[in-house]
Amino acid sequence: MMYEYDSMDAARIVAYFKGKSILITGSTGFLGKILVEKILRVQPDANKIYLLVRGKDASSAKQRVQEEVIGNELFGKLREKHGEDGMQQFMQEKIVALPGDIIYDNLGLDAPTLEALAKDIDIIVNIAATTNFYERYDVSLDVNVMGVKHLCHFAQQCANLKMFMHVSTAYVCGDRDGLHLEKPIKPGESLLEGKYLDVDAELRLVREAKKELMDASDDEHKKTERKAMKELGIQRARHFGWSNTYIFTKAMGEMVLGQLQGDMPVVIMRPSIITSVREDPLPGWMQGTRTIDTLIIGYAKQNLSCFLGDLSVVVDVIPGDMVANAMMAAIVAHSEEKAPEAVPVYHVTSSLLNPVAYSVLYESALRHFYENPRVGKDGKVIPTREMRFFPTITQFHLYMMLTFKLPLEFLHLVNLLLCGLFARLYNDLDCKYKFVMHLVDVYGRFALFNGCFDDMNMERLRLTMVMQTPEDQMFNFDPKTIDWDDYFTRIHIPGVLKYLCK
């Protein structure tokens, strides 16, 4: 779908957020923190930013925001600008912590709070999600699907609402090869032909499945239910053509949004794999382990010597600050827009306009570790060794069986015969083996993913951006400006090791 845009620059984006009241969910997460910090730094005259966080009361919610959001080093530039005392006062004026949760009707808020909030809110940004690929199905449905429903019901009460932005993931398109378009997911749409995905039927299925598990004792019930719900999520995802529970339930969340949109101005943002901050406010900063970062950490800790993957395959990644910049530009572009026939969708991705292969990431990592050797607990330098990659699942499993599994079984037998003499060695090797197999189970499909994300809507929005001043560069979200080798070597890999590899 084609969208009409006016010319956009930093001044227009900054001016737009002046006096606005914004409700943000998921603010304690990686992208949420980046967005909150950016808005407050570029527009200190925003009215209020309401952060919905889990907490038993207002005091605990406020404490959580202080410790997990405002107190984070990402907010260092704001702290420098205002000073420690001034920072506290500024945050008290601008940030309102709300004890609630999108999994509940009315967001878990009491009636007076909800009513006052509805009168004040101009913009809603929903970033909250459970991103665990193998999350319990009931939990994923609560957050990624019912959370969207509850937010939509609240949004319909907001008389001054100018924008409802929902952050999804580019991978709702599935892991099929080919070009994936920026188009909404229709109600009932499935990735497998001939199957109709009924969200209400999936919710009923979970309720019925949990009822059948009620007979077991408390401890046994919790364990059995957790396992059953995880298995059900994967089973239902693959039944309809998605590879894991996360992207499956995010797709359903988009369906619900499309059904409940009404006349609200709505935009869906679909980033791919979000990586560390590239430019501002803190290059290399990140939180939470992403797909590619798990491999970097595993290699750095010497738990990973081989993996499933084709180094020629393109990995679609995008720095977190670029995602936040794109979100702010899209909010301004579609503010108060009358609801079109289809919800505007933006792929915040890189694979079409500036593709980067896994080989670039791997070679950047090797170069970093050669130049910055790791030191073990014993103080000795850990030698940097090249990893082995296998382009097919069959080759990978055969290698793992012959090189690790069979020797492990033999070591296990010897260990039993010698009364546990090699127990420590066996447990260490077995742990490493299981770690690699778990990573392949979780991320293997993405390591071989040969798809590409169309981002023509995003590109048309980028083309409206006037980049004439240093201030305009603060809102850069053009992946063509990224030198991937430099970014991985100088920013991302050091960031992973500093913030995640502890």
Salt bridges, closest charged atoms under 4 A:
GLU37 OE2 - ARG41 NE 2.60
GLU68 OE2 - ARG64 NE 2.93
GLU84 OE2 - ARG79 NE 3.92
ASP101 OD2 - ARG54 NE 2.59
ASP105 OD1 - HIS150 NE2 3.16
GLU115 OE2 - LYS119 NZ 3.72
ASP122 OD1 - LYS162 NZ 2.81
ASP138 OD2 - ARG136 NH2 2.63
ASP138 OD2 - LYS210 NZ 2.97
ASP175 OD2 - ARG445 NH1 3.64
GLU202 OE2 - ARG236 NH2 2.72
GLU225 OE1 - ARG136 NH2 2.82
GLU225 OE2 - HIS221 NE2 3.28
GLU231 OE2 - LYS227 NZ 2.67
GLU254 OE1 - ARG270 NH2 2.68
GLU279 OE2 - ARG278 NH1 3.90
ASP280 OD2 - LYS38 NZ 3.13
ASP280 OD1 - ARG41 NH2 2.44
ASP293 OD1 - HIS492 NE2 2.68
GLU337 OE1 - HIS334 ND1 2.79
GLU409 OE2 - LYS405 NZ 3.30
ASP428 OD2 - LYS432 NZ 3.97
ASP430 OD2 - LYS434 NZ 3.09
ASP455 OD2 - ARG462 NH2 2.86
GLU459 OE1 - ARG462 NE 2.80
GLU459 OE2 - LYS480 NZ 3.36
ASP478 OD1 - LYS480 NZ 3.05
ASP485 OD1 - ARG367 NH2 2.38
ASP486 OD2 - ARG490 NH2 3.03
